[in-house]
Amino acid sequence: MEWIQACQQFQDRGLPYCLITIAQTAGSAPRHRGARMLVDIHGKSWGTIGGGHLEFQALEQAQVCIQNGQTLFKSYVLGPQLGQCCGGKVDLMFEPGNTHPILTIFGAGHVGQALAALMRHTVFEVRLVDERPGWIENLTDADEIKRFEYTVADIGQLAFVPDRSAAVVMTHSHDLDAQVLAKILPHDFFFLGLIGSKTKKHNLFKKLASRGFDPERIDQIHCPIGQKWPGDRPQEIAISIAGALLSAWYRKSPSD
């Protein structure tokens, strides 16, 4: 079925969606119990629950559920207010999926691994990416973490969902940091961080500006990241960065 194939693709890519199911009907209704429709964050749909104004209302409600991440049960009377004359009633179940925030960590060095291990116990889905063969396999006991070996050219294959995506760049090379940022900077993140000193920030931001990036977009990059304290162990740095990420998410989505 069309909506099943779409749902699998959304799950594989970590993209948000809402599954609408006809839970119950009474009287005349355009479709029977169990009919389903999948809706993405832009209002595009797969499958149908009957069309007409009922479906239009459901599409709008689905996008609200995607935004707030909450399941909803709602009844609709198929009367004049919906532009329909069936006279029946339809109960719909709205089930959002993949509405959690997604953190992409570029660099599986000591801090990257410590941050990934720490963040997998939070609300975030964690993706750890590194171009060096074998490095991401050093992280043990982390089945929940999605791991990718990549080259800079491959970064475009990763999906970044507006308002749900965060990224931190901490590769093994300043030049690679610059290349990664140049690839992902056009996307919208609620948090984008770069590990490094103020000197690194100045030099790298200057390089991005020379490539034509909007200064306001460049200034959205957090560098240095997290709280400033004397601790310099990878785990201590990871805790500092994790605090910044969680703070940014819960300030943006206090109801989550």
C-alpha positions as a Markdown table, in Angstrom:
| # | Residue | x | y | z |
|---|---|---|---|---|
| 1 | Met | 0.0 | 0.0 | 0.0 |
| 2 | Glu | 1.1 | 3.5 | -0.8 |
| 3 | Trp | 1.1 | 4.8 | 2.8 |
| 4 | Ile | 3.1 | 1.8 | 4.1 |
| 5 | Gln | 5.9 | 2.4 | 1.6 |
| 6 | Ala | 6.0 | 6.1 | 2.4 |
| 7 | Cys | 6.0 | 5.3 | 6.2 |
| 8 | Gln | 9.0 | 2.9 | 5.7 |
| 9 | Gln | 10.9 | 5.6 | 3.8 |
| 10 | Phe | 10.2 | 8.2 | 6.5 |
| 11 | Gln | 11.3 | 5.8 | 9.2 |
| 12 | Asp | 14.6 | 5.0 | 7.4 |
| 13 | Arg | 15.4 | 8.7 | 6.9 |
| 14 | Gly | 14.2 | 9.9 | 10.3 |
| 15 | Leu | 11.8 | 12.3 | 8.8 |
| 16 | Pro | 8.7 | 13.4 | 10.8 |
| 17 | Tyr | 5.3 | 12.3 | 9.8 |
| 18 | Cys | 1.8 | 11.7 | 11.1 |
| 19 | Leu | -0.3 | 8.5 | 10.5 |
| 20 | Ile | -4.0 | 9.1 | 10.5 |
| 21 | Thr | -6.3 | 6.1 | 11.1 |
| 22 | Ile | -10.0 | 5.9 | 11.0 |
| 23 | Ala | -10.6 | 4.4 | 14.4 |
| 24 | Gln | -14.4 | 4.2 | 14.3 |
| 25 | Thr | -17.3 | 5.3 | 12.2 |
| 26 | Ala | -21.0 | 5.7 | 12.8 |
| 27 | Gly | -23.7 | 6.1 | 10.1 |
| 28 | Ser | -22.6 | 6.9 | 6.5 |
| 29 | Ala | -18.9 | 7.6 | 6.0 |
| 30 | Pro | -16.7 | 7.8 | 2.9 |
| 31 | Arg | -14.3 | 5.0 | 4.2 |
| 32 | His | -14.4 | 2.2 | 6.7 |
| 33 | Arg | -12.6 | 1.7 | 10.0 |
| 34 | Gly | -8.9 | 1.0 | 9.5 |
| 35 | Ala | -8.4 | 3.2 | 6.5 |
| 36 | Arg | -5.1 | 5.2 | 6.9 |
| 37 | Met | -3.3 | 8.2 | 5.5 |
| 38 | Leu | 0.2 | 9.4 | 6.0 |
| 39 | Val | 1.0 | 13.1 | 6.1 |
| 40 | Asp | 4.4 | 14.8 | 6.1 |
| 41 | Ile | 5.4 | 18.1 | 7.7 |
| 42 | His | 4.6 | 20.0 | 4.5 |
| 43 | Gly | 1.0 | 18.6 | 4.3 |
| 44 | Lys | 1.8 | 16.1 | 1.5 |
| 45 | Ser | -0.2 | 12.9 | 1.9 |
| 46 | Trp | -0.1 | 9.2 | 0.9 |
| 47 | Gly | -3.3 | 7.1 | 1.1 |
| 48 | Thr | -6.8 | 8.6 | 1.9 |
| 49 | Ile | -9.4 | 8.6 | 4.6 |
| 50 | Gly | -12.1 | 9.7 | 2.2 |
| 51 | Gly | -11.3 | 13.0 | 0.6 |
| 52 | Gly | -13.3 | 16.2 | 0.8 |
| 53 | His | -13.3 | 18.7 | 3.6 |
| 54 | Leu | -12.8 | 16.0 | 6.2 |
| 55 | Glu | -9.5 | 15.1 | 4.7 |
| 56 | Phe | -8.5 | 18.8 | 4.5 |
| 57 | Gln | -9.2 | 19.2 | 8.2 |
| 58 | Ala | -7.3 | 16.1 | 9.0 |
| 59 | Leu | -4.3 | 17.3 | 7.0 |
| 60 | Glu | -4.2 | 20.5 | 9.0 |
| 61 | Gln | -4.5 | 18.7 | 12.3 |
| 62 | Ala | -1.8 | 16.2 | 11.4 |
| 63 | Gln | 0.7 | 19.0 | 10.9 |
| 64 | Val | -0.2 | 20.4 | 14.3 |
| 65 | Cys | 0.5 | 16.9 | 15.8 |
| 66 | Ile | 3.8 | 16.7 | 14.0 |
| 67 | Gln | 4.8 | 20.1 | 15.5 |
| 68 | Asn | 3.8 | 19.2 | 19.1 |
| 69 | Gly | 4.7 | 15.5 | 18.9 |
| 70 | Gln | 1.4 | 14.5 | 20.6 |
| 71 | Thr | -1.0 | 11.7 | 19.7 |
| 72 | Leu | -4.6 | 12.8 | 19.3 |
| 73 | Phe | -8.0 | 11.2 | 19.1 |
| 74 | Lys | -10.6 | 13.5 | 17.5 |
| 75 | Ser | -14.2 | 13.0 | 16.2 |
| 76 | Tyr | -15.7 | 14.7 | 13.1 |
| 77 | Val | -19.4 | 14.9 | 12.3 |
| 78 | Leu | -19.9 | 14.6 | 8.5 |
| 79 | Gly | -22.5 | 17.4 | 8.3 |
| 80 | Pro | -22.8 | 20.9 | 6.7 |
| 81 | Gln | -19.9 | 22.3 | 8.7 |
| 82 | Leu | -17.6 | 20.0 | 6.8 |
| 83 | Gly | -19.3 | 20.5 | 3.5 |
| 84 | Gln | -20.5 | 16.9 | 3.5 |
| 85 | Cys | -24.0 | 15.4 | 3.7 |
| 86 | Cys | -23.2 | 11.9 | 4.8 |
| 87 | Gly | -24.7 | 12.5 | 8.2 |
| 88 | Gly | -22.3 | 10.1 | 9.8 |
| 89 | Lys | -19.4 | 10.5 | 12.3 |
| 90 | Val | -15.7 | 9.6 | 11.9 |
| 91 | Asp | -13.3 | 9.1 | 14.8 |
| 92 | Leu | -9.7 | 9.7 | 13.8 |
| 93 | Met | -6.5 | 8.8 | 15.5 |
| 94 | Phe | -3.4 | 11.0 | 14.8 |
| 95 | Glu | -0.1 | 9.3 | 15.6 |
| 96 | Pro | 3.0 | 11.4 | 14.9 |
| 97 | Gly | 6.3 | 9.7 | 14.3 |
| 98 | Asn | 10.0 | 10.8 | 14.3 |
| 99 | Thr | 9.2 | 14.0 | 16.1 |
| 100 | His | 12.1 | 13.8 | 18.5 |
| 101 | Pro | 15.1 | 16.0 | 17.9 |
| 102 | Ile | 18.0 | 14.6 | 15.9 |
| 103 | Leu | 21.6 | 15.3 | 16.8 |
| 104 | Thr | 24.3 | 14.7 | 14.1 |
| 105 | Ile | 27.8 | 14.6 | 15.5 |
| 106 | Phe | 30.5 | 15.0 | 12.8 |
| 107 | Gly | 33.7 | 13.4 | 14.2 |
| 108 | Ala | 34.1 | 10.2 | 16.2 |
| 109 | Gly | 37.1 | 11.3 | 18.1 |
| 110 | His | 37.3 | 11.1 | 21.9 |
| 111 | Val | 34.8 | 13.9 | 22.5 |
| 112 | Gly | 32.5 | 12.9 | 19.7 |
| 113 | Gln | 32.3 | 9.3 | 21.1 |
| 114 | Ala | 31.7 | 10.6 | 24.7 |
| 115 | Leu | 29.0 | 13.0 | 23.5 |
| 116 | Ala | 27.3 | 10.3 | 21.5 |
| 117 | Ala | 27.3 | 7.9 | 24.4 |
| 118 | Leu | 25.9 | 10.6 | 26.7 |
| 119 | Met | 23.2 | 11.9 | 24.4 |
| 120 | Arg | 21.7 | 8.5 | 23.5 |
| 121 | His | 20.1 | 8.5 | 27.0 |
| 122 | Thr | 18.3 | 11.8 | 26.3 |
| 123 | Val | 15.3 | 12.8 | 24.1 |
| 124 | Phe | 17.7 | 13.1 | 21.1 |
| 125 | Glu | 18.2 | 10.5 | 18.3 |
| 126 | Val | 21.9 | 10.4 | 17.8 |
| 127 | Arg | 23.8 | 10.0 | 14.5 |
| 128 | Leu | 27.6 | 9.7 | 14.6 |
| 129 | Val | 29.5 | 10.2 | 11.4 |
| 130 | Asp | 33.2 | 10.0 | 10.5 |
| 131 | Glu | 35.2 | 9.6 | 7.4 |
| 132 | Arg | 37.9 | 7.4 | 8.9 |
| 133 | Pro | 37.2 | 3.6 | 8.5 |
| 134 | Gly | 36.7 | 1.9 | 11.8 |
| 135 | Trp | 36.5 | 4.9 | 14.1 |
| 136 | Ile | 32.8 | 4.8 | 14.6 |
| 137 | Glu | 33.1 | 1.1 | 15.5 |
| 138 | Asn | 35.1 | 2.1 | 18.6 |
| 139 | Leu | 31.9 | 3.1 | 20.3 |
| 140 | Thr | 30.6 | 0.1 | 22.2 |
| 141 | Asp | 27.2 | -0.5 | 23.9 |
| 142 | Ala | 25.5 | 2.0 | 21.7 |
| 143 | Asp | 22.9 | 0.2 | 19.6 |
| 144 | Glu | 20.7 | 3.2 | 19.6 |
| 145 | Ile | 23.3 | 5.3 | 17.8 |
| 146 | Lys | 23.1 | 5.5 | 14.0 |
| 147 | Arg | 26.6 | 5.4 | 12.6 |
| 148 | Phe | 27.8 | 6.5 | 9.2 |
| 149 | Glu | 31.2 | 6.4 | 7.5 |
| 150 | Tyr | 31.2 | 9.3 | 5.1 |
| 151 | Thr | 33.1 | 11.6 | 2.8 |
| 152 | Val | 32.3 | 15.3 | 2.4 |
| 153 | Ala | 30.4 | 14.5 | -0.8 |
| 154 | Asp | 28.2 | 12.1 | 1.1 |
| 155 | Ile | 26.9 | 14.6 | 3.6 |
| 156 | Gly | 24.2 | 15.7 | 1.3 |
| 157 | Gln | 22.5 | 12.3 | 1.7 |
| 158 | Leu | 21.8 | 13.0 | 5.3 |
| 159 | Ala | 18.4 | 14.5 | 6.1 |
| 160 | Phe | 18.2 | 17.5 | 8.3 |
| 161 | Val | 14.7 | 18.4 | 9.5 |
| 162 | Pro | 14.0 | 22.1 | 10.2 |
| 163 | Asp | 13.3 | 22.8 | 13.9 |
| 164 | Arg | 14.2 | 19.2 | 14.8 |
| 165 | Ser | 17.9 | 19.1 | 13.8 |
| 166 | Ala | 21.0 | 19.9 | 15.7 |
| 167 | Ala | 24.6 | 19.3 | 14.6 |
| 168 | Val | 28.0 | 19.6 | 16.2 |
| 169 | Val | 31.2 | 19.6 | 14.1 |
| 170 | Met | 34.3 | 18.2 | 15.8 |
| 171 | Thr | 36.3 | 16.3 | 13.1 |
| 172 | His | 40.0 | 15.5 | 13.3 |
| 173 | Ser | 41.0 | 18.4 | 11.0 |
| 174 | His | 40.2 | 22.1 | 10.9 |
| 175 | Asp | 40.1 | 22.0 | 7.1 |
| 176 | Leu | 37.5 | 19.2 | 7.3 |
| 177 | Asp | 35.5 | 21.1 | 9.8 |
| 178 | Ala | 35.3 | 24.0 | 7.3 |
| 179 | Gln | 34.3 | 21.6 | 4.5 |
| 180 | Val | 31.6 | 20.0 | 6.6 |
| 181 | Leu | 30.2 | 23.4 | 7.7 |
| 182 | Ala | 30.1 | 24.6 | 4.1 |
| 183 | Lys | 28.0 | 21.6 | 3.3 |
| 184 | Ile | 25.5 | 21.8 | 6.1 |
| 185 | Leu | 25.3 | 25.6 | 6.7 |
| 186 | Pro | 22.5 | 26.0 | 4.1 |
| 187 | His | 20.2 | 23.8 | 6.2 |
| 188 | Asp | 18.2 | 25.1 | 9.2 |
| 189 | Phe | 19.2 | 23.9 | 12.7 |
| 190 | Phe | 17.9 | 24.9 | 16.1 |
| 191 | Phe | 21.5 | 24.4 | 17.2 |
| 192 | Leu | 24.7 | 24.2 | 15.2 |
| 193 | Gly | 28.0 | 24.0 | 17.1 |
| 194 | Leu | 31.7 | 23.9 | 16.3 |
| 195 | Ile | 34.3 | 22.7 | 18.8 |
| 196 | Gly | 37.3 | 24.9 | 19.1 |
| 197 | Ser | 38.9 | 28.1 | 20.4 |
| 198 | Lys | 38.1 | 31.7 | 19.7 |
| 199 | Thr | 41.1 | 31.8 | 17.3 |
| 200 | Lys | 39.7 | 28.8 | 15.4 |
| 201 | Lys | 36.3 | 30.5 | 15.3 |
| 202 | His | 37.8 | 33.7 | 13.8 |
| 203 | Asn | 39.7 | 31.9 | 11.1 |
| 204 | Leu | 37.0 | 29.5 | 10.1 |
| 205 | Phe | 34.2 | 32.1 | 10.1 |
| 206 | Lys | 36.4 | 34.3 | 7.9 |
| 207 | Lys | 36.9 | 31.4 | 5.5 |
| 208 | Leu | 33.1 | 30.7 | 5.3 |
| 209 | Ala | 32.5 | 34.4 | 4.7 |
| 210 | Ser | 35.0 | 34.3 | 1.8 |
| 211 | Arg | 32.9 | 31.5 | 0.3 |
| 212 | Gly | 29.9 | 33.9 | 0.2 |
| 213 | Phe | 27.9 | 32.7 | 3.2 |
| 214 | Asp | 25.5 | 35.2 | 4.8 |
| 215 | Pro | 27.3 | 36.6 | 7.9 |
| 216 | Glu | 24.0 | 36.3 | 9.9 |
| 217 | Arg | 23.9 | 32.5 | 9.1 |
| 218 | Ile | 27.6 | 32.1 | 10.0 |
| 219 | Asp | 27.0 | 33.9 | 13.4 |
| 220 | Gln | 24.4 | 31.2 | 14.3 |
| 221 | Ile | 27.3 | 28.7 | 14.7 |
| 222 | His | 28.0 | 28.3 | 18.4 |
| 223 | Cys | 31.8 | 28.3 | 19.0 |
| 224 | Pro | 33.1 | 27.6 | 21.5 |
| 225 | Ile | 30.3 | 25.2 | 22.6 |
| 226 | Gly | 28.9 | 24.7 | 26.1 |
| 227 | Gln | 29.9 | 25.9 | 29.5 |
| 228 | Lys | 33.4 | 27.2 | 30.2 |
| 229 | Trp | 35.1 | 25.3 | 33.0 |
| 230 | Pro | 38.6 | 24.0 | 33.9 |
| 231 | Gly | 37.8 | 20.3 | 33.1 |
| 232 | Asp | 39.4 | 19.1 | 29.9 |
| 233 | Arg | 38.6 | 15.3 | 29.9 |
| 234 | Pro | 36.5 | 14.2 | 26.9 |
| 235 | Gln | 33.6 | 13.2 | 29.1 |
| 236 | Glu | 33.7 | 16.6 | 30.9 |
| 237 | Ile | 33.7 | 18.5 | 27.6 |
| 238 | Ala | 30.8 | 16.2 | 26.3 |
| 239 | Ile | 28.7 | 17.1 | 29.4 |
| 240 | Ser | 29.3 | 20.8 | 28.8 |
| 241 | Ile | 28.1 | 20.4 | 25.1 |
| 242 | Ala | 25.2 | 18.2 | 26.1 |
| 243 | Gly | 24.0 | 20.9 | 28.5 |
| 244 | Ala | 24.0 | 23.4 | 25.7 |
| 245 | Leu | 22.1 | 21.1 | 23.4 |
| 246 | Leu | 19.4 | 20.2 | 25.9 |
| 247 | Ser | 19.0 | 23.8 | 26.9 |
| 248 | Ala | 18.5 | 24.9 | 23.3 |
| 249 | Trp | 16.0 | 22.1 | 22.7 |
| 250 | Tyr | 13.9 | 22.7 | 25.8 |
| 251 | Arg | 13.9 | 26.5 | 25.3 |
| 252 | Lys | 12.5 | 25.9 | 21.9 |
| 253 | Ser | 10.0 | 23.1 | 22.8 |
| 254 | Pro | 9.1 | 23.5 | 26.5 |
| 255 | Ser | 6.1 | 21.2 | 26.1 |
| 256 | Asp | 8.3 | 18.3 | 24.9 |
